[in-house]
């Protein structure tokens, strides 16, 4: 029996909304269908999908989630779109993947660059974080790089270490700062034949707006 307490929303609109980042991604049907198939075989993802299909929270279902999954769903770090689970970090949203084959592909593609060779751990973390999410992904990135013989041979320190990225302060009011993601390559729909979607997430309340648009 679910409770009548829903996930928090915020109806307040700010007058000024700075854009902190925009990313664009093409919808590759074959890959996304394969990812969706892995959800049904994974207990935690299957529970998340059930939770999103219910109108109210279900403590019984939530109690079956492992700690890191439960913490993420309670802080509104997941959202569902077109049958796919996306995980929200501070300023990005990434596709949730579970299949080991998909994880291996992400690790290899995000770390190995045919033009400049293997990337540092920090840079690889940035590339993975903007692409995909799975439990303990940072630990797996570290292990992948530390066991990569080519990386160990090519990654030697030269000169000074790069400076730190400037920290963006967390917003203190609703809609003071937002994160925007483009999803393109969708099948045209509606009277206007929209083929893309602009996702706007309030970084304070984590509430989301989906705006249909054209690519």
C-alpha positions as CSV (number, residue, x, y, z in Angstrom):
1,X,0.0,0.0,0.0
2,X,1.6,3.2,-1.1
3,X,1.5,6.4,0.9
4,X,0.1,9.7,-0.5
5,X,3.3,11.5,0.0
6,X,4.7,12.3,-3.4
7,X,8.1,13.4,-4.5
8,X,8.9,17.0,-3.8
9,X,8.0,19.6,-6.5
10,X,8.5,23.3,-6.6
11,X,6.1,25.7,-8.5
12,X,8.1,28.8,-7.8
13,X,9.5,30.4,-10.9
14,X,12.6,32.7,-10.8
15,X,13.0,35.7,-13.0
16,X,16.6,35.0,-13.9
17,X,17.9,31.5,-14.8
18,X,21.6,31.2,-15.7
19,X,22.5,28.4,-18.0
20,X,25.3,26.4,-16.5
21,X,25.7,23.8,-19.2
22,X,24.0,22.2,-22.2
23,X,24.7,18.8,-23.7
24,X,23.3,17.1,-26.8
25,X,22.8,13.4,-27.5
26,X,21.5,11.4,-30.4
27,X,19.0,8.6,-29.8
28,X,20.5,5.4,-31.0
29,X,17.5,3.0,-31.0
30,X,19.5,-0.3,-31.1
31,X,21.7,0.6,-28.1
32,X,18.8,2.0,-26.1
33,X,16.6,-1.1,-26.7
34,X,19.5,-3.2,-25.5
35,X,19.9,-1.2,-22.4
36,X,16.1,-1.4,-21.7
37,X,16.3,-5.2,-21.9
38,X,19.0,-5.3,-19.2
39,X,16.7,-3.4,-16.9
40,X,14.1,-6.2,-16.8
41,X,16.9,-8.7,-15.8
42,X,18.3,-6.5,-13.0
43,X,16.3,-6.5,-9.7
44,X,17.1,-3.0,-8.6
45,X,16.3,-1.5,-12.0
46,X,13.0,-3.5,-12.2
47,X,12.0,-2.1,-8.8
48,X,12.9,1.5,-9.9
49,X,10.7,1.1,-13.0
50,X,7.8,-0.1,-10.8
51,X,8.2,2.9,-8.5
52,X,8.1,5.3,-11.4
53,X,4.9,3.7,-12.7
54,X,3.1,4.3,-9.4
55,X,1.4,7.6,-8.5
56,X,2.5,7.6,-4.9
57,X,5.5,6.4,-3.0
58,X,5.7,2.7,-2.0
59,X,7.7,2.1,1.2
60,X,7.4,-1.6,0.6
61,X,9.1,-1.4,-2.8
62,X,11.7,1.1,-1.6
63,X,12.7,-1.2,1.2
64,X,13.9,-3.7,-1.4
65,X,16.4,-1.3,-2.9
66,X,20.1,-1.5,-2.0
67,X,21.5,1.4,-0.1
68,X,23.0,3.4,-3.0
69,X,19.9,2.9,-5.1
70,X,17.6,3.9,-2.2
71,X,19.7,7.0,-1.5
72,X,19.5,8.0,-5.2
73,X,15.8,7.6,-5.5
74,X,15.1,9.5,-2.3
75,X,17.1,12.4,-3.4
76,X,15.3,12.5,-6.7
77,X,18.5,11.5,-8.6
78,X,16.6,9.4,-11.2
79,X,14.1,10.2,-13.8
80,X,12.4,8.0,-16.5
81,X,12.1,8.9,-20.1
82,X,11.1,6.7,-23.0
83,X,11.6,3.6,-20.8
84,X,15.2,4.6,-20.0
85,X,16.5,5.5,-16.5
86,X,18.6,8.6,-16.3
87,X,20.7,9.6,-13.2
88,X,21.2,13.2,-12.3
89,X,24.4,14.6,-10.8
90,X,24.9,18.3,-10.0
91,X,25.2,19.6,-13.5
92,X,24.6,16.6,-15.8
93,X,22.2,13.7,-16.6
94,X,23.5,10.3,-17.7
95,X,22.0,7.1,-18.9
96,X,21.8,4.4,-16.3
97,X,23.5,1.2,-17.6
98,X,23.7,-2.2,-15.9
99,X,25.0,-4.7,-18.5
100,X,28.6,-5.6,-18.2
101,X,29.1,-5.4,-22.0
102,X,27.8,-1.8,-22.0
103,X,30.0,-0.8,-19.1
104,X,33.1,-2.3,-20.7
105,X,32.3,-0.3,-23.9
106,X,31.9,2.9,-22.0
107,X,35.1,2.4,-20.0
108,X,37.1,1.8,-23.2
109,X,35.6,4.5,-25.3
110,X,35.7,7.2,-22.6
111,X,39.4,6.4,-21.7
112,X,40.9,5.5,-25.1
113,X,41.1,8.4,-27.6
114,X,42.6,7.5,-31.1
115,X,44.0,11.0,-31.4
116,X,45.6,11.8,-28.1
117,X,46.0,8.3,-26.5
118,X,44.8,7.4,-23.0
119,X,43.4,10.0,-20.8
120,X,44.0,10.8,-17.2
121,X,41.8,9.4,-14.5
122,X,40.2,12.9,-13.8
123,X,39.5,13.4,-17.5
124,X,38.1,9.9,-17.9
125,X,35.8,10.5,-14.9
126,X,34.5,13.6,-16.5
127,X,33.8,11.8,-19.8
128,X,32.1,8.8,-18.1
129,X,30.0,11.0,-15.8
130,X,28.6,12.9,-18.8
131,X,27.7,9.7,-20.6
132,X,26.6,6.9,-18.3
133,X,26.0,6.0,-14.6
134,X,26.1,2.7,-12.8
135,X,26.7,1.8,-9.1
136,X,30.3,2.4,-8.0
137,X,31.3,3.6,-11.4
138,X,34.1,5.8,-10.1
139,X,35.7,2.8,-8.4
140,X,35.6,0.9,-11.7
141,X,37.1,3.7,-13.7
142,X,40.0,3.9,-11.2
143,X,40.5,0.1,-11.4
144,X,40.3,0.1,-15.2
145,X,43.0,2.9,-15.5
146,X,45.3,1.3,-12.9
147,X,45.2,-2.0,-14.7
148,X,45.7,-0.5,-18.2
149,X,49.3,-1.2,-19.3
150,X,49.2,1.2,-22.2
151,X,48.0,4.0,-19.9
152,X,50.7,3.3,-17.3
153,X,53.4,3.5,-20.0
154,X,52.1,6.6,-21.7
155,X,50.9,8.7,-18.7
156,X,54.0,10.3,-17.3
157,X,53.8,13.6,-15.5
158,X,55.2,16.6,-17.5
159,X,55.3,20.1,-16.0
160,X,52.8,21.4,-13.6
161,X,49.6,19.8,-12.7
162,X,46.5,21.3,-14.3
163,X,44.5,23.8,-12.1
164,X,41.3,22.8,-10.4
165,X,37.9,23.5,-12.1
166,X,36.2,26.5,-10.4
167,X,33.5,25.4,-8.0
168,X,29.9,26.4,-8.8
169,X,28.1,27.3,-5.6
170,X,24.9,25.3,-4.9
171,X,21.7,27.4,-5.5
172,X,19.8,28.6,-2.4
173,X,16.5,29.3,-4.1
174,X,14.2,27.4,-6.6
175,X,15.1,28.1,-10.3
176,X,18.2,30.1,-9.3
177,X,20.2,27.8,-11.4
178,X,19.2,25.1,-13.9
179,X,20.8,22.2,-15.9
180,X,19.7,21.8,-19.5
181,X,20.0,18.6,-21.6
182,X,18.9,18.1,-25.2
183,X,17.6,14.8,-26.4
184,X,17.5,14.7,-30.2
185,X,16.8,12.2,-33.0
186,X,13.3,11.4,-31.6
187,X,10.5,10.2,-33.9
188,X,8.4,13.2,-35.0
189,X,5.2,13.5,-33.0
190,X,2.3,15.8,-32.3
191,X,0.7,18.4,-34.5
192,X,4.0,20.3,-34.8
193,X,6.0,17.1,-35.5
194,X,8.4,17.7,-32.7
195,X,11.6,15.6,-33.0
196,X,13.6,16.7,-29.9
197,X,13.1,17.5,-26.2
198,X,14.7,20.1,-24.0
199,X,15.0,18.9,-20.4
200,X,15.3,21.6,-17.8
201,X,16.2,20.6,-14.2
202,X,16.0,23.0,-11.3
203,X,19.3,22.4,-9.4
204,X,17.7,23.4,-6.1
205,X,14.5,21.3,-5.9
206,X,15.5,18.8,-8.7
207,X,12.1,19.3,-10.3
208,X,12.1,18.9,-14.0
209,X,10.4,20.4,-17.1
210,X,10.3,18.7,-20.5
211,X,9.8,21.0,-23.5
212,X,9.1,19.5,-26.9
213,X,11.0,21.2,-29.7
214,X,12.6,20.8,-33.1
215,X,16.3,19.9,-33.6
